[in-house]
Amino acid sequence: MANIRCVKVSKKAINVHKAGRMGLQNTTHGMVGLVTGGASGLGRATVERLVKNGASAVILDLPSSDGPALAASLGDHCAFAPADVTSEADVRAAVSLARERFGKLDLAVNCAGIAVAVKTYNFKKDVPHSLEDFQRVINVNIAGTFNVIRLAVGEMSKNEPDADGHRGCIVNTASVAAFDGQVRKHDVTTPRKLSCSITAFSRWVKQHIRLLKGASLE
Ligand SMILES: NC(=O)c1ccc[n+]([C@@H]2O[C@H](COP(=O)([O-])OP(=O)(O)OC[C@H]3O[C@@H](n4cnc5c(N)ncnc54)[C@H](O)[C@@H]3O)[C@@H](O)[C@H]2O)c1
């Protein structure tokens, strides 16, 4: 059984990390990352930064996304895995692709997400928010994130610990909306609160794997 340890990243450590671009380059150089939602927005920027810094990246995104073109443009250190984060088979295939193409998996960055900005009840039209839409957001943003975490840590646990004793790192995207609800944004608020909870809960998964929450200012 793999060794178990939890690491809490202090604000000071994050600031030191952010402070120098060299620090980031040294941190990710040679690593292999799986980035969900990697074909657009935050995920795409993460993929581009990883490859630029000498890491390899697997873009996990929907078959209809720009993933194939992005992977082709970034060269041999990038691969596209057409996948839906809510599918066990798809995510398993993406994790396998990381191992087959690049030999291991060090990072998983969860950026795949959808948002529906609709009021809970539209009093003008006398129509409630669609329950189906709300459930779809929960399924992609929460179940999808958990699906990726649970399958990625299995692969990371096979890594030898690095000099800091870490076998891997997982970053979950959150939002300031998790803490500060916005009108029409409960589809965002609820999943992001849960995303933070998953991160807090998962910290107790003792596999020498760091779990971080990346909250952006939306
Ligand atoms: N952009 C921001 O400033 C910001 C701020 C806070 C939170 N967020 C959250 O971060 C997440 C990403 O934001 P973004 O701006 O990069 O969005 P985006 O729409 O640019 O990218 C999301 C990506 O996820 C992919 N995706 C959607 N459903 C998927 C699924 N089922 N399986 C696999 N891939 C799927 C999409 O194809 C797309 O490429 C969203 O959940 C968003 O709410 C974004």
The ligand as an SDF file (V2000), in Angstrom:
LIG
                    3D

 44 48  0  0  0  0  0  0  0  0999 V2000
  -13.0240   31.7880  -16.9190 N   0  0  0  0  0  0  0  0  0  0  0  0
  -13.1700   32.2690  -15.6830 C   0  0  0  0  0  0  0  0  0  0  0  0
  -12.8330   33.4280  -15.3700 O   0  0  0  0  0  0  0  0  0  0  0  0
  -13.7210   31.3820  -14.6000 C   0  0  0  0  0  0  0  0  0  0  0  0
  -13.7860   31.8620  -13.2890 C   0  0  0  0  0  0  0  0  0  0  0  0
  -14.2530   31.0340  -12.2760 C   0  0  0  0  0  0  0  0  0  0  0  0
  -14.6700   29.7540  -12.5550 C   0  0  0  0  0  0  0  0  0  0  0  0
  -14.6220   29.3110  -13.8430 N   0  0  0  0  0  0  0  0  0  0  0  0
  -15.0870   27.9570  -14.0680 C   0  0  0  0  0  0  0  0  0  0  0  0
  -14.0080   27.2070  -14.6090 O   0  0  0  0  0  0  0  0  0  0  0  0
  -14.4950   26.3000  -15.5870 C   0  0  0  0  0  0  0  0  0  0  0  0
  -13.7650   26.5500  -16.9010 C   0  0  0  0  0  0  0  0  0  0  0  0
  -13.9760   27.8980  -17.3040 O   0  0  0  0  0  0  0  0  0  0  0  0
  -13.5410   28.3850  -18.7420 P   0  0  0  0  0  0  0  0  0  0  0  0
  -13.7420   29.8530  -18.7690 O   0  0  0  0  0  0  0  0  0  0  0  0
  -12.2030   27.8260  -19.0600 O   0  0  0  0  0  0  0  0  0  0  0  0
  -14.6820   27.6760  -19.6350 O   0  0  0  0  0  0  0  0  0  0  0  0
  -14.6560   27.2950  -21.1850 P   0  0  0  0  0  0  0  0  0  0  0  0
  -16.0900   27.1570  -21.5750 O   0  0  0  0  0  0  0  0  0  0  0  0
  -13.7640   28.2000  -21.9670 O   0  0  0  0  0  0  0  0  0  0  0  0
  -13.9820   25.8400  -21.1940 O   0  0  0  0  0  0  0  0  0  0  0  0
  -14.6340   24.7370  -20.6480 C   0  0  0  0  0  0  0  0  0  0  0  0
  -14.1430   23.5010  -21.4020 C   0  0  0  0  0  0  0  0  0  0  0  0
  -14.7450   22.3650  -20.7760 O   0  0  0  0  0  0  0  0  0  0  0  0
  -15.1440   21.4800  -21.7870 C   0  0  0  0  0  0  0  0  0  0  0  0
  -16.2140   20.6170  -21.3030 N   0  0  0  0  0  0  0  0  0  0  0  0
  -17.4910   20.9500  -21.0170 C   0  0  0  0  0  0  0  0  0  0  0  0
  -18.1800   19.8670  -20.6320 N   0  0  0  0  0  0  0  0  0  0  0  0
  -17.3120   18.8250  -20.6710 C   0  0  0  0  0  0  0  0  0  0  0  0
  -17.4300   17.4430  -20.3860 C   0  0  0  0  0  0  0  0  0  0  0  0
  -18.6010   16.8920  -19.9930 N   0  0  0  0  0  0  0  0  0  0  0  0
  -16.3440   16.6550  -20.5360 N   0  0  0  0  0  0  0  0  0  0  0  0
  -15.1630   17.1900  -20.9580 C   0  0  0  0  0  0  0  0  0  0  0  0
  -14.9900   18.4840  -21.2410 N   0  0  0  0  0  0  0  0  0  0  0  0
  -16.0520   19.2900  -21.1030 C   0  0  0  0  0  0  0  0  0  0  0  0
  -15.6090   22.3700  -22.9380 C   0  0  0  0  0  0  0  0  0  0  0  0
  -15.6280   21.6720  -24.1780 O   0  0  0  0  0  0  0  0  0  0  0  0
  -14.5800   23.4890  -22.8890 C   0  0  0  0  0  0  0  0  0  0  0  0
  -13.4720   23.1950  -23.7080 O   0  0  0  0  0  0  0  0  0  0  0  0
  -15.9960   26.5340  -15.7030 C   0  0  0  0  0  0  0  0  0  0  0  0
  -16.6650   25.5740  -14.8960 O   0  0  0  0  0  0  0  0  0  0  0  0
  -16.2010   27.9310  -15.1220 C   0  0  0  0  0  0  0  0  0  0  0  0
  -17.4540   28.0710  -14.5190 O   0  0  0  0  0  0  0  0  0  0  0  0
  -14.1560   30.0770  -14.8500 C   0  0  0  0  0  0  0  0  0  0  0  0
  1  2  1  0
  2  3  2  0
  2  4  1  0
  4  5  1  0
  4 44  2  0
  5  6  2  0
  6  7  1  0
  7  8  2  0
  8  9  1  0
  8 44  1  0
  9 10  1  0
  9 42  1  0
 10 11  1  0
 11 12  1  0
 11 40  1  0
 12 13  1  0
 13 14  1  0
 14 15  2  0
 14 16  1  0
 14 17  1  0
 17 18  1  0
 18 19  2  0
 18 20  1  0
 18 21  1  0
 21 22  1  0
 22 23  1  0
 23 24  1  0
 23 38  1  0
 24 25  1  0
 25 26  1  0
 25 36  1  0
 26 27  1  0
 26 35  1  0
 27 28  2  0
 28 29  1  0
 29 30  1  0
 29 35  2  0
 30 31  1  0
 30 32  2  0
 32 33  1  0
 33 34  2  0
 34 35  1  0
 36 37  1  0
 36 38  1  0
 38 39  1  0
 40 41  1  0
 40 42  1  0
 42 43  1  0
M  CHG  2   8   1  16  -1
M  END
$$$$
